[in-house]
Amino acid sequence: MEMTPPAKRIWEKIAPELRLRILNNVWCVNCMKSSSMGKAAGRVEKGLLTLTGVCTRCGGVVARIVE
C-alpha cells in the first residue's frame, strides 16, 4: 500500500482488524455494489485520511474517507 508519511501515521493508529474492514467495504459506482479495494493508496486531505484504489470486481476507481 502506497501512503504519504502523514497518511501512514494515521493508518497505523487504526487497529489491524478495522483496517481490513475499511478496505473490504467500499462502494463501487460502476458495479453499484459493495466491494473490496485493491491497489490502495492513501493521503491526508483537509485533515482526513483519504484512500483511493480499484474495485476488485470490475477495476473501477473507488475511494474511502476515514475520519
mmCIF file of the N, C-alpha and C atoms, coordinates in Angstrom:
data_MODEL
# 
_entry.id   MODEL 
# 
loop_
_atom_site.group_PDB 
_atom_site.id 
_atom_site.type_symbol 
_atom_site.label_atom_id 
_atom_site.label_alt_id 
_atom_site.label_comp_id 
_atom_site.label_asym_id 
_atom_site.label_entity_id 
_atom_site.label_seq_id 
_atom_site.pdbx_PDB_ins_code 
_atom_site.Cartn_x 
_atom_site.Cartn_y 
_atom_site.Cartn_z 
_atom_site.occupancy 
_atom_site.B_iso_or_equiv 
_atom_site.pdbx_formal_charge 
_atom_site.auth_seq_id 
_atom_site.auth_comp_id 
_atom_site.auth_asym_id 
_atom_site.auth_atom_id 
_atom_site.pdbx_PDB_model_num 
ATOM 1   N N  . MET A 1 1  ? 0.850   -1.166 0.000   1.00 0.00 ? 1  MET A N  1 
ATOM 2   C CA . MET A 1 1  ? 0.000   0.000  0.000   1.00 0.00 ? 1  MET A CA 1 
ATOM 3   C C  . MET A 1 1  ? 0.901   1.236  0.000   1.00 0.00 ? 1  MET A C  1 
ATOM 4   N N  . GLU A 1 2  ? 0.655   2.122  -0.912  1.00 0.00 ? 2  GLU A N  1 
ATOM 5   C CA . GLU A 1 2  ? 1.408   3.362  -1.043  1.00 0.00 ? 2  GLU A CA 1 
ATOM 6   C C  . GLU A 1 2  ? 0.737   4.460  -0.223  1.00 0.00 ? 2  GLU A C  1 
ATOM 7   N N  . MET A 1 3  ? 1.505   5.096  0.662   1.00 0.00 ? 3  MET A N  1 
ATOM 8   C CA . MET A 1 3  ? 0.934   6.149  1.506   1.00 0.00 ? 3  MET A CA 1 
ATOM 9   C C  . MET A 1 3  ? 1.946   7.248  1.727   1.00 0.00 ? 3  MET A C  1 
ATOM 10  N N  . THR A 1 4  ? 1.436   8.460  1.861   1.00 0.00 ? 4  THR A N  1 
ATOM 11  C CA . THR A 1 4  ? 2.295   9.562  2.262   1.00 0.00 ? 4  THR A CA 1 
ATOM 12  C C  . THR A 1 4  ? 2.634   9.367  3.739   1.00 0.00 ? 4  THR A C  1 
ATOM 13  N N  . PRO A 1 5  ? 3.728   9.948  4.223   1.00 0.00 ? 5  PRO A N  1 
ATOM 14  C CA . PRO A 1 5  ? 4.085   9.776  5.641   1.00 0.00 ? 5  PRO A CA 1 
ATOM 15  C C  . PRO A 1 5  ? 2.977   10.183 6.615   1.00 0.00 ? 5  PRO A C  1 
ATOM 16  N N  . PRO A 1 6  ? 2.289   11.337 6.422   1.00 0.00 ? 6  PRO A N  1 
ATOM 17  C CA . PRO A 1 6  ? 1.204   11.666 7.363   1.00 0.00 ? 6  PRO A CA 1 
ATOM 18  C C  . PRO A 1 6  ? 0.064   10.645 7.314   1.00 0.00 ? 6  PRO A C  1 
ATOM 19  N N  . ALA A 1 7  ? -0.258  10.150 6.126   1.00 0.00 ? 7  ALA A N  1 
ATOM 20  C CA . ALA A 1 7  ? -1.324  9.154  5.985   1.00 0.00 ? 7  ALA A CA 1 
ATOM 21  C C  . ALA A 1 7  ? -0.920  7.852  6.666   1.00 0.00 ? 7  ALA A C  1 
ATOM 22  N N  . LYS A 1 8  ? 0.334   7.482  6.529   1.00 0.00 ? 8  LYS A N  1 
ATOM 23  C CA . LYS A 1 8  ? 0.814   6.245  7.147   1.00 0.00 ? 8  LYS A CA 1 
ATOM 24  C C  . LYS A 1 8  ? 0.710   6.309  8.671   1.00 0.00 ? 8  LYS A C  1 
ATOM 25  N N  . ARG A 1 9  ? 1.003   7.477  9.251   1.00 0.00 ? 9  ARG A N  1 
ATOM 26  C CA . ARG A 1 9  ? 0.902   7.630  10.714  1.00 0.00 ? 9  ARG A CA 1 
ATOM 27  C C  . ARG A 1 9  ? -0.542  7.425  11.176  1.00 0.00 ? 9  ARG A C  1 
ATOM 28  N N  . ILE A 1 10 ? -1.483  7.998  10.450  1.00 0.00 ? 10 ILE A N  1 
ATOM 29  C CA . ILE A 1 10 ? -2.897  7.830  10.810  1.00 0.00 ? 10 ILE A CA 1 
ATOM 30  C C  . ILE A 1 10 ? -3.319  6.378  10.629  1.00 0.00 ? 10 ILE A C  1 
ATOM 31  N N  . TRP A 1 11 ? -2.962  5.767  9.505   1.00 0.00 ? 11 TRP A N  1 
ATOM 32  C CA . TRP A 1 11 ? -3.345  4.390  9.183   1.00 0.00 ? 11 TRP A CA 1 
ATOM 33  C C  . TRP A 1 11 ? -2.825  3.414  10.233  1.00 0.00 ? 11 TRP A C  1 
ATOM 34  N N  . GLU A 1 12 ? -1.603  3.621  10.699  1.00 0.00 ? 12 GLU A N  1 
ATOM 35  C CA . GLU A 1 12 ? -1.012  2.709  11.675  1.00 0.00 ? 12 GLU A CA 1 
ATOM 36  C C  . GLU A 1 12 ? -1.652  2.823  13.060  1.00 0.00 ? 12 GLU A C  1 
ATOM 37  N N  . LYS A 1 13 ? -2.365  3.912  13.337  1.00 0.00 ? 13 LYS A N  1 
ATOM 38  C CA . LYS A 1 13 ? -3.079  4.054  14.609  1.00 0.00 ? 13 LYS A CA 1 
ATOM 39  C C  . LYS A 1 13 ? -4.392  3.272  14.618  1.00 0.00 ? 13 LYS A C  1 
ATOM 40  N N  . ILE A 1 14 ? -4.844  2.840  13.454  1.00 0.00 ? 14 ILE A N  1 
ATOM 41  C CA . ILE A 1 14 ? -6.093  2.082  13.340  1.00 0.00 ? 14 ILE A CA 1 
ATOM 42  C C  . ILE A 1 14 ? -5.792  0.604  13.601  1.00 0.00 ? 14 ILE A C  1 
ATOM 43  N N  . ALA A 1 15 ? -6.640  -0.048 14.358  1.00 0.00 ? 15 ALA A N  1 
ATOM 44  C CA . ALA A 1 15 ? -6.456  -1.473 14.675  1.00 0.00 ? 15 ALA A CA 1 
ATOM 45  C C  . ALA A 1 15 ? -6.444  -2.301 13.385  1.00 0.00 ? 15 ALA A C  1 
ATOM 46  N N  . PRO A 1 16 ? -5.579  -3.324 13.307  1.00 0.00 ? 16 PRO A N  1 
ATOM 47  C CA . PRO A 1 16 ? -5.461  -4.135 12.090  1.00 0.00 ? 16 PRO A CA 1 
ATOM 48  C C  . PRO A 1 16 ? -6.783  -4.729 11.587  1.00 0.00 ? 16 PRO A C  1 
ATOM 49  N N  . GLU A 1 17 ? -7.643  -5.207 12.499  1.00 0.00 ? 17 GLU A N  1 
ATOM 50  C CA . GLU A 1 17 ? -8.899  -5.803 12.053  1.00 0.00 ? 17 GLU A CA 1 
ATOM 51  C C  . GLU A 1 17 ? -9.835  -4.739 11.468  1.00 0.00 ? 17 GLU A C  1 
ATOM 52  N N  . LEU A 1 18 ? -9.746  -3.516 11.983  1.00 0.00 ? 18 LEU A N  1 
ATOM 53  C CA . LEU A 1 18 ? -10.559 -2.425 11.448  1.00 0.00 ? 18 LEU A CA 1 
ATOM 54  C C  . LEU A 1 18 ? -10.033 -1.978 10.083  1.00 0.00 ? 18 LEU A C  1 
ATOM 55  N N  . ARG A 1 19 ? -8.720  -2.009 9.904   1.00 0.00 ? 19 ARG A N  1 
ATOM 56  C CA . ARG A 1 19 ? -8.134  -1.677 8.594   1.00 0.00 ? 19 ARG A CA 1 
ATOM 57  C C  . ARG A 1 19 ? -8.685  -2.604 7.520   1.00 0.00 ? 19 ARG A C  1 
ATOM 58  N N  . LEU A 1 20 ? -8.747  -3.893 7.829   1.00 0.00 ? 20 LEU A N  1 
ATOM 59  C CA . LEU A 1 20 ? -9.289  -4.859 6.861   1.00 0.00 ? 20 LEU A CA 1 
ATOM 60  C C  . LEU A 1 20 ? -10.749 -4.567 6.538   1.00 0.00 ? 20 LEU A C  1 
ATOM 61  N N  . ARG A 1 21 ? -11.525 -4.228 7.554   1.00 0.00 ? 21 ARG A N  1 
ATOM 62  C CA . ARG A 1 21 ? -12.942 -3.908 7.332   1.00 0.00 ? 21 ARG A CA 1 
ATOM 63  C C  . ARG A 1 21 ? -13.083 -2.680 6.438   1.00 0.00 ? 21 ARG A C  1 
ATOM 64  N N  . ILE A 1 22 ? -12.208 -1.694 6.634   1.00 0.00 ? 22 ILE A N  1 
ATOM 65  C CA . ILE A 1 22 ? -12.251 -0.481 5.820   1.00 0.00 ? 22 ILE A CA 1 
ATOM 66  C C  . ILE A 1 22 ? -11.955 -0.814 4.358   1.00 0.00 ? 22 ILE A C  1 
ATOM 67  N N  . LEU A 1 23 ? -10.925 -1.611 4.115   1.00 0.00 ? 23 LEU A N  1 
ATOM 68  C CA . LEU A 1 23 ? -10.534 -1.950 2.737   1.00 0.00 ? 23 LEU A CA 1 
ATOM 69  C C  . LEU A 1 23 ? -11.505 -2.917 2.069   1.00 0.00 ? 23 LEU A C  1 
ATOM 70  N N  . ASN A 1 24 ? -12.200 -3.720 2.852   1.00 0.00 ? 24 ASN A N  1 
ATOM 71  C CA . ASN A 1 24 ? -13.111 -4.713 2.281   1.00 0.00 ? 24 ASN A CA 1 
ATOM 72  C C  . ASN A 1 24 ? -14.561 -4.251 2.229   1.00 0.00 ? 24 ASN A C  1 
ATOM 73  N N  . ASN A 1 25 ? -14.790 -2.965 2.466   1.00 0.00 ? 25 ASN A N  1 
ATOM 74  C CA . ASN A 1 25 ? -16.153 -2.459 2.442   1.00 0.00 ? 25 ASN A CA 1 
ATOM 75  C C  . ASN A 1 25 ? -16.186 -1.071 1.801   1.00 0.00 ? 25 ASN A C  1 
ATOM 76  N N  . VAL A 1 26 ? -16.086 -1.034 0.480   1.00 0.00 ? 26 VAL A N  1 
ATOM 77  C CA . VAL A 1 26 ? -16.185 0.217  -0.270  1.00 0.00 ? 26 VAL A CA 1 
ATOM 78  C C  . VAL A 1 26 ? -17.310 0.088  -1.292  1.00 0.00 ? 26 VAL A C  1 
ATOM 79  N N  . TRP A 1 27 ? -17.892 1.222  -1.661  1.00 0.00 ? 27 TRP A N  1 
ATOM 80  C CA . TRP A 1 27 ? -18.976 1.228  -2.640  1.00 0.00 ? 27 TRP A CA 1 
ATOM 81  C C  . TRP A 1 27 ? -18.393 1.549  -4.007  1.00 0.00 ? 27 TRP A C  1 
ATOM 82  N N  . CYS A 1 28 ? -18.685 0.699  -4.976  1.00 0.00 ? 28 CYS A N  1 
ATOM 83  C CA . CYS A 1 28 ? -18.229 0.914  -6.353  1.00 0.00 ? 28 CYS A CA 1 
ATOM 84  C C  . CYS A 1 28 ? -19.398 1.467  -7.165  1.00 0.00 ? 28 CYS A C  1 
ATOM 85  N N  . VAL A 1 29 ? -19.210 2.632  -7.763  1.00 0.00 ? 29 VAL A N  1 
ATOM 86  C CA . VAL A 1 29 ? -20.280 3.229  -8.561  1.00 0.00 ? 29 VAL A CA 1 
ATOM 87  C C  . VAL A 1 29 ? -20.438 2.527  -9.905  1.00 0.00 ? 29 VAL A C  1 
ATOM 88  N N  . ASN A 1 30 ? -19.428 1.799  -10.344 1.00 0.00 ? 30 ASN A N  1 
ATOM 89  C CA . ASN A 1 30 ? -19.546 1.036  -11.605 1.00 0.00 ? 30 ASN A CA 1 
ATOM 90  C C  . ASN A 1 30 ? -20.360 -0.234 -11.400 1.00 0.00 ? 30 ASN A C  1 
ATOM 91  N N  . CYS A 1 31 ? -20.041 -0.981 -10.344 1.00 0.00 ? 31 CYS A N  1 
ATOM 92  C CA . CYS A 1 31 ? -20.753 -2.233 -10.039 1.00 0.00 ? 31 CYS A CA 1 
ATOM 93  C C  . CYS A 1 31 ? -22.108 -1.967 -9.374  1.00 0.00 ? 31 CYS A C  1 
ATOM 94  N N  . MET A 1 32 ? -22.199 -0.814 -8.690  1.00 0.00 ? 32 MET A N  1 
ATOM 95  C CA . MET A 1 32 ? -23.358 -0.479 -7.857  1.00 0.00 ? 32 MET A CA 1 
ATOM 96  C C  . MET A 1 32 ? -23.527 -1.512 -6.732  1.00 0.00 ? 32 MET A C  1 
ATOM 97  N N  . LYS A 1 33 ? -22.378 -1.951 -6.195  1.00 0.00 ? 33 LYS A N  1 
ATOM 98  C CA . LYS A 1 33 ? -22.353 -2.926 -5.106  1.00 0.00 ? 33 LYS A CA 1 
ATOM 99  C C  . LYS A 1 33 ? -21.200 -2.618 -4.169  1.00 0.00 ? 33 LYS A C  1 
ATOM 100 N N  . SER A 1 34 ? -21.269 -3.198 -2.990  1.00 0.00 ? 34 SER A N  1 
ATOM 101 C CA . SER A 1 34 ? -20.161 -3.122 -2.055  1.00 0.00 ? 34 SER A CA 1 
ATOM 102 C C  . SER A 1 34 ? -19.060 -4.052 -2.553  1.00 0.00 ? 34 SER A C  1 
ATOM 103 N N  . SER A 1 35 ? -17.819 -3.611 -2.441  1.00 0.00 ? 35 SER A N  1 
ATOM 104 C CA . SER A 1 35 ? -16.702 -4.389 -2.952  1.00 0.00 ? 35 SER A CA 1 
ATOM 105 C C  . SER A 1 35 ? -15.488 -4.179 -2.060  1.00 0.00 ? 35 SER A C  1 
ATOM 106 N N  . SER A 1 36 ? -14.359 -4.715 -2.479  1.00 0.00 ? 36 SER A N  1 
ATOM 107 C CA . SER A 1 36 ? -13.085 -4.527 -1.785  1.00 0.00 ? 36 SER A CA 1 
ATOM 108 C C  . SER A 1 36 ? -12.210 -3.594 -2.606  1.00 0.00 ? 36 SER A C  1 
ATOM 109 N N  . MET A 1 37 ? -11.268 -2.945 -1.918  1.00 0.00 ? 37 MET A N  1 
ATOM 110 C CA . MET A 1 37 ? -10.358 -2.016 -2.584  1.00 0.00 ? 37 MET A CA 1 
ATOM 111 C C  . MET A 1 37 ? -9.013  -2.690 -2.808  1.00 0.00 ? 37 MET A C  1 
ATOM 112 N N  . GLY A 1 38 ? -8.558  -2.677 -4.028  1.00 0.00 ? 38 GLY A N  1 
ATOM 113 C CA . GLY A 1 38 ? -7.244  -3.192 -4.372  1.00 0.00 ? 38 GLY A CA 1 
ATOM 114 C C  . GLY A 1 38 ? -6.336  -2.045 -4.764  1.00 0.00 ? 38 GLY A C  1 
ATOM 115 N N  . LYS A 1 39 ? -5.038  -2.275 -4.775  1.00 0.00 ? 39 LYS A N  1 
ATOM 116 C CA . LYS A 1 39 ? -4.045  -1.257 -5.147  1.00 0.00 ? 39 LYS A CA 1 
ATOM 117 C C  . LYS A 1 39 ? -4.294  0.054  -4.400  1.00 0.00 ? 39 LYS A C  1 
ATOM 118 N N  . ALA A 1 40 ? -4.500  -0.046 -3.108  1.00 0.00 ? 40 ALA A N  1 
ATOM 119 C CA . ALA A 1 40 ? -4.848  1.123  -2.294  1.00 0.00 ? 40 ALA A CA 1 
ATOM 120 C C  . ALA A 1 40 ? -3.667  2.072  -2.122  1.00 0.00 ? 40 ALA A C  1 
ATOM 121 N N  . ALA A 1 41 ? -3.994  3.353  -2.085  1.00 0.00 ? 41 ALA A N  1 
ATOM 122 C CA . ALA A 1 41 ? -3.027  4.411  -1.810  1.00 0.00 ? 41 ALA A CA 1 
ATOM 123 C C  . ALA A 1 41 ? -3.699  5.385  -0.856  1.00 0.00 ? 41 ALA A C  1 
ATOM 124 N N  . GLY A 1 42 ? -2.915  6.021  -0.002  1.00 0.00 ? 42 GLY A N  1 
ATOM 125 C CA . GLY A 1 42 ? -3.501  6.927  0.978   1.00 0.00 ? 42 GLY A CA 1 
ATOM 126 C C  . GLY A 1 42 ? -2.781  8.249  1.056   1.00 0.00 ? 42 GLY A C  1 
ATOM 127 N N  . ARG A 1 43 ? -3.553  9.279  1.364   1.00 0.00 ? 43 ARG A N  1 
ATOM 128 C CA . ARG A 1 43 ? -3.010  10.614 1.588   1.00 0.00 ? 43 ARG A CA 1 
ATOM 129 C C  . ARG A 1 43 ? -3.951  11.352 2.537   1.00 0.00 ? 43 ARG A C  1 
ATOM 130 N N  . VAL A 1 44 ? -3.467  12.437 3.105   1.00 0.00 ? 44 VAL A N  1 
ATOM 131 C CA . VAL A 1 44 ? -4.286  13.242 4.003   1.00 0.00 ? 44 VAL A CA 1 
ATOM 132 C C  . VAL A 1 44 ? -4.754  14.475 3.233   1.00 0.00 ? 44 VAL A C  1 
ATOM 133 N N  . GLU A 1 45 ? -6.071  14.673 3.215   1.00 0.00 ? 45 GLU A N  1 
ATOM 134 C CA . GLU A 1 45 ? -6.672  15.837 2.573   1.00 0.00 ? 45 GLU A CA 1 
ATOM 135 C C  . GLU A 1 45 ? -7.591  16.507 3.582   1.00 0.00 ? 45 GLU A C  1 
ATOM 136 N N  . LYS A 1 46 ? -7.356  17.788 3.830   1.00 0.00 ? 46 LYS A N  1 
ATOM 137 C CA . LYS A 1 46 ? -8.176  18.561 4.771   1.00 0.00 ? 46 LYS A CA 1 
ATOM 138 C C  . LYS A 1 46 ? -8.273  17.874 6.135   1.00 0.00 ? 46 LYS A C  1 
ATOM 139 N N  . GLY A 1 47 ? -7.175  17.246 6.546   1.00 0.00 ? 47 GLY A N  1 
ATOM 140 C CA . GLY A 1 47 ? -7.120  16.611 7.850   1.00 0.00 ? 47 GLY A CA 1 
ATOM 141 C C  . GLY A 1 47 ? -7.720  15.216 7.924   1.00 0.00 ? 47 GLY A C  1 
ATOM 142 N N  . LEU A 1 48 ? -8.234  14.698 6.809   1.00 0.00 ? 48 LEU A N  1 
ATOM 143 C CA . LEU A 1 48 ? -8.860  13.373 6.792   1.00 0.00 ? 48 LEU A CA 1 
ATOM 144 C C  . LEU A 1 48 ? -8.037  12.411 5.936   1.00 0.00 ? 48 LEU A C  1 
ATOM 145 N N  . LEU A 1 49 ? -7.950  11.176 6.376   1.00 0.00 ? 49 LEU A N  1 
ATOM 146 C CA . LEU A 1 49 ? -7.268  10.142 5.608   1.00 0.00 ? 49 LEU A CA 1 
ATOM 147 C C  . LEU A 1 49 ? -8.141  9.757  4.423   1.00 0.00 ? 49 LEU A C  1 
ATOM 148 N N  . THR A 1 50 ? -7.601  9.882  3.225   1.00 0.00 ? 50 THR A N  1 
ATOM 149 C CA . THR A 1 50 ? -8.316  9.538  2.003   1.00 0.00 ? 50 THR A CA 1 
ATOM 150 C C  . THR A 1 50 ? -7.621  8.353  1.347   1.00 0.00 ? 50 THR A C  1 
ATOM 151 N N  . LEU A 1 51 ? -8.364  7.270  1.160   1.00 0.00 ? 51 LEU A N  1 
ATOM 152 C CA . LEU A 1 51 ? -7.839  6.081  0.495   1.00 0.00 ? 51 LEU A CA 1 
ATOM 153 C C  . LEU A 1 51 ? -8.443  5.998  -0.898  1.00 0.00 ? 51 LEU A C  1 
ATOM 154 N N  . THR A 1 52 ? -7.625  5.712  -1.884  1.00 0.00 ? 52 THR A N  1 
ATOM 155 C CA . THR A 1 52 ? -8.106  5.501  -3.247  1.00 0.00 ? 52 THR A CA 1 
ATOM 156 C C  . THR A 1 52 ? -7.528  4.188  -3.746  1.00 0.00 ? 52 THR A C  1 
ATOM 157 N N  . GLY A 1 53 ? -8.243  3.550  -4.654  1.00 0.00 ? 53 GLY A N  1 
ATOM 158 C CA . GLY A 1 53 ? -7.786  2.282  -5.207  1.00 0.00 ? 53 GLY A CA 1 
ATOM 159 C C  . GLY A 1 53 ? -8.703  1.835  -6.320  1.00 0.00 ? 53 GLY A C  1 
ATOM 160 N N  . VAL A 1 54 ? -8.684  0.543  -6.587  1.00 0.00 ? 54 VAL A N  1 
ATOM 161 C CA . VAL A 1 54 ? -9.535  -0.016 -7.640  1.00 0.00 ? 54 VAL A CA 1 
ATOM 162 C C  . VAL A 1 54 ? -10.460 -1.073 -7.055  1.00 0.00 ? 54 VAL A C  1 
ATOM 163 N N  . CYS A 1 55 ? -11.637 -1.166 -7.640  1.00 0.00 ? 55 CYS A N  1 
ATOM 164 C CA . CYS A 1 55 ? -12.614 -2.175 -7.248  1.00 0.00 ? 55 CYS A CA 1 
ATOM 165 C C  . CYS A 1 55 ? -12.072 -3.545 -7.645  1.00 0.00 ? 55 CYS A C  1 
ATOM 166 N N  . THR A 1 56 ? -12.143 -4.502 -6.735  1.00 0.00 ? 56 THR A N  1 
ATOM 167 C CA . THR A 1 56 ? -11.641 -5.841 -7.042  1.00 0.00 ? 56 THR A CA 1 
ATOM 168 C C  . THR A 1 56 ? -12.601 -6.625 -7.929  1.00 0.00 ? 56 THR A C  1 
ATOM 169 N N  . ARG A 1 57 ? -13.817 -6.128 -8.129  1.00 0.00 ? 57 ARG A N  1 
ATOM 170 C CA . ARG A 1 57 ? -14.779 -6.793 -9.018  1.00 0.00 ? 57 ARG A CA 1 
ATOM 171 C C  . ARG A 1 57 ? -14.607 -6.360 -10.470 1.00 0.00 ? 57 ARG A C  1 
ATOM 172 N N  . CYS A 1 58 ? -14.589 -5.013 -10.684 1.00 0.00 ? 58 CYS A N  1 
ATOM 173 C CA . CYS A 1 58 ? -14.619 -4.520 -12.067 1.00 0.00 ? 58 CYS A CA 1 
ATOM 174 C C  . CYS A 1 58 ? -13.399 -3.693 -12.457 1.00 0.00 ? 58 CYS A C  1 
ATOM 175 N N  . GLY A 1 59 ? -12.581 -3.298 -11.484 1.00 0.00 ? 59 GLY A N  1 
ATOM 176 C CA . GLY A 1 59 ? -11.407 -2.496 -11.789 1.00 0.00 ? 59 GLY A CA 1 
ATOM 177 C C  . GLY A 1 59 ? -11.689 -1.000 -11.818 1.00 0.00 ? 59 GLY A C  1 
ATOM 178 N N  . GLY A 1 60 ? -12.905 -0.601 -11.467 1.00 0.00 ? 60 GLY A N  1 
ATOM 179 C CA . GLY A 1 60 ? -13.241 0.827  -11.430 1.00 0.00 ? 60 GLY A CA 1 
ATOM 180 C C  . GLY A 1 60 ? -12.571 1.515  -10.253 1.00 0.00 ? 60 GLY A C  1 
ATOM 181 N N  . VAL A 1 61 ? -12.494 2.823  -10.321 1.00 0.00 ? 61 VAL A N  1 
ATOM 182 C CA . VAL A 1 61 ? -11.870 3.610  -9.258  1.00 0.00 ? 61 VAL A CA 1 
ATOM 183 C C  . VAL A 1 61 ? -12.825 3.704  -8.073  1.00 0.00 ? 61 VAL A C  1 
ATOM 184 N N  . VAL A 1 62 ? -12.287 3.458  -6.865  1.00 0.00 ? 62 VAL A N  1 
ATOM 185 C CA . VAL A 1 62 ? -13.050 3.592  -5.630  1.00 0.00 ? 62 VAL A CA 1 
ATOM 186 C C  . VAL A 1 62 ? -12.251 4.453  -4.657  1.00 0.00 ? 62 VAL A C  1 
ATOM 187 N N  . ALA A 1 63 ? -12.943 5.082  -3.720  1.00 0.00 ? 63 ALA A N  1 
ATOM 188 C CA . ALA A 1 63 ? -12.306 5.915  -2.719  1.00 0.00 ? 63 ALA A CA 1 
ATOM 189 C C  . ALA A 1 63 ? -13.025 5.751  -1.390  1.00 0.00 ? 63 ALA A C  1 
ATOM 190 N N  . ARG A 1 64 ? -12.309 6.073  -0.332  1.00 0.00 ? 64 ARG A N  1 
ATOM 191 C CA . ARG A 1 64 ? -12.884 5.973  1.002   1.00 0.00 ? 64 ARG A CA 1 
ATOM 192 C C  . ARG A 1 64 ? -12.261 7.035  1.887   1.00 0.00 ? 64 ARG A C  1 
ATOM 193 N N  . ILE A 1 65 ? -13.069 7.771  2.612   1.00 0.00 ? 65 ILE A N  1 
ATOM 194 C CA . ILE A 1 65 ? -12.602 8.758  3.584   1.00 0.00 ? 65 ILE A CA 1 
ATOM 195 C C  . ILE A 1 65 ? -12.671 8.115  4.961   1.00 0.00 ? 65 ILE A C  1 
ATOM 196 N N  . VAL A 1 66 ? -11.574 8.201  5.715   1.00 0.00 ? 66 VAL A N  1 
ATOM 197 C CA . VAL A 1 66 ? -11.526 7.644  7.060   1.00 0.00 ? 66 VAL A CA 1 
ATOM 198 C C  . VAL A 1 66 ? -11.428 8.814  8.028   1.00 0.00 ? 66 VAL A C  1 
ATOM 199 N N  . GLU A 1 67 ? -12.452 8.984  8.852   1.00 0.00 ? 67 GLU A N  1 
ATOM 200 C CA . GLU A 1 67 ? -12.466 10.090 9.815   1.00 0.00 ? 67 GLU A CA 1 
ATOM 201 C C  . GLU A 1 67 ? -11.774 9.704  11.106  1.00 0.00 ? 67 GLU A C  1 
# 
